[in-house]
Amino acid sequence: MKKKILLVSVLILLIVDIIITATIGLRVSTEYAEGYLIKFHEKSTISTDDIKSIAKEIWGKNYKVQKVEFFDDSAVIKVRSYDSDQIETLKNKLNEKYSSNLETSDFEIEHIANSKIRYLVEPYILPIGLSVLFVLVYYTIRFKGAKEMIELLVNLLAVGFVLYTIHAICRLPVSPFSISFVIIAVILTILFTTFKFEKDAKTLEA
């Protein structure tokens, strides 16, 4: 009875996850979201911390600051949206901070599309898949049975399902930390599952 309730609950959650993903999609962090890149050049060396502080005053939490590579006098602020008043405020604060003479026309603004989540995860599919395959081969040699392999795959699917549900239903944004967390979760699942089987095998051997 408990297994049936669990199975029904999982199916309901899976259906809800799919509906949410198909209709409004998964939420993504500012790095991956559709938005605008605001680029500017200063006459002097700038501090990323200073730019972050200014951006936070104007856009709150929905921003991302990055220095232009190899240039200490240029920066890019990514925001989800902006208006002319915010650009004017940014200009005034930068001029005040660095004693410069930036004009509104000095800011280059570029629209960028929302990143496809599949493009974010594709680089990790092959290494994770190969790692799981190597572990399954080890299971074949070490335990000489399909039971352990099936249980490991079920555990990995369960972890993936939980993470997917958290992002879909709880609207936790997909971010670089999400990818890292998935990798850590996969590694820990493999380690704990393997440890369990090794312990069981040693008990039987004894």
N, C-alpha and C positions, 0 to 999 in steps of 0.2 A: 504493500500500500504506500509506504514512504517513498519507494523508488518511483512509483507512478506519479505521485505528487511532485517529486523532484523533476521528473521528465516533463510533465505538463508545464511546470514553472519555467524550465529552461526553454521550452518551445515558445511560450508566451513572450518571454524576454527577447528571444531571437527574432520573433515576428516584429516586436516593437522596435528593436534595433534596426531591422531592415527597413521598416516604414520611415523611421526618422532619417536614416541615411539616404533613402531614395527621395524624400521630400525636401528636407532642409539641409541635409548633409551634415557631416561632422564639423564641429567647431575647430578652427585652427588658430594658432597664436599669430601675433602681428607679423612675425618673420614670414609666414606662409600665406597670410590673408591678402585679399585684394586691397590695394591702397595706392599711396603716392610716395615717391621718393623726392625729397626736397634737398637739393644739392646747393652748396655755396662754397665760396673761397674767401679766406681771410688774408690780410696782408702779413699777419704774424702767426706764430705757432699757437695752435689751439689745444685745449684740453678736452678730452672726451667726457670727463666728469662734469666739466662746466656746461658742455652742450646737453648732456643728459639732464642736468639740473634745470636748465632753461626749458628744454622740451617737456619735462615733467610738469612745470608750472603751467604750460600752455595746453598740453594734451592729456594730462593725467597719467594713466598707465598705458594707454594705447599708442606707444611709440617704440622705435628701435633706432639707436644711434650707432653709426659706424664711421670710423675714419677712412678716408680714401687711401688705399694702399700706397705707400712710398711718399705720401704728401702729408706733412704735419699742419698744413694751413687749409685743409679741405675736409669736409665732413658731409655725411648723408644722413638725413633723418627720415625714417619710414613711418608714415602715419596712415590710419585707415581712412581719414577724411580731413579736410582743412577748409578754411574760408579766408577771405582777404584780411579780416581783422587779425587772425592768428599769424598770418605771414607778416603783417605789419608789426605785431608785438614781437615776433621772433627777430625781425630786423632791428628794432629799437633796443632789445636786450643785448643782442650781439654787438651793436655799435657802442652801447654803454660799457659792456664787459671788456671789449678789446680796443676801445677808442678808435674805431674804424668808421668808414663812411659808406656802408653798404646801402644800396638802393633796392627797392622791391624788384626791379628788373634784373638784379644780380642773382636772384634765386631761380635755379632751374628746377622745374617740377615735372616729373614723369609718372604717368599712370602705369601700374603693373597689375596683371591679372592674378587671380587666386591660384596658388600652386596646387596642382593635382596631387592628392595624397599618394596615389600609386607611384608617382615619380619619386616621392620621398622614401618609400619603403623598398622600391625595386633594388637599390644597391645592396640591401641587407638580406634579400630573399635567398640568393645563392649561398653566401657563407653560412647562414643559419641552417639552410637545408642540408648542406654538406656536413655540417657539424652533427646534426641529428642523424644523418645517414651513417656516419662513422660510429656513433654511439649504438645504433641498431645492429651494426655489424659486430661490435664488441659484445652486445647482448647475445647474438647468435652463437658466438664462440664460447662465451663465458657460461651462459645459462642453458644453451641448447634447447630453447623452446620459444614459442610465439607469445606465450602469456605475458612475459615481461615487456616484450616489444609493444604489444597492444596497450598495455597499461601505461607505458611511457607516452605513447601517442595520445591516449585519452587525457592524460594529465596535461600535456602541452596544449591540446585543444581546449581544455577547461580553463587554463590560464589565459589563453588567447581570447576566449569567450568573455571572461571576466573583464579583461582590459578593454575589449571592444564595447562591452555594456557600459563601463564607466565613462568612456569617451562619448558614447551615443546618448545615453539617457541622462547622465549627470552633467553632460556638456563640458567635460574637462577638455580644454583645447589641446589639439595635437601640436606638439612642439618638439624641439631637439631633445628635450628631457624625456619625452614619451618614447622616442626611439631607443634611447639609452636604457630606459626602464624595461622595455620589452626584452632587450638583449639580456639584461640582468635577470629578469624573471625566467627566461628560457634556460639560462645557465643554472640558476638555483633549482629549477624544477628537475633538470637532468641530474644534478648532483644529489638532491634529496631522494629522488626515485632510485638512482643507482645505489646509494648508501643503504636504502631499505632492502633492496634485493640482495646486496652483498651480505648484509647482516642475516637475512633469512637463509642464504646459501650456507654460511658458516655454521648456523645453528643446525641445519640438516646434516652437514658434514661431520659435525661433532657427535 
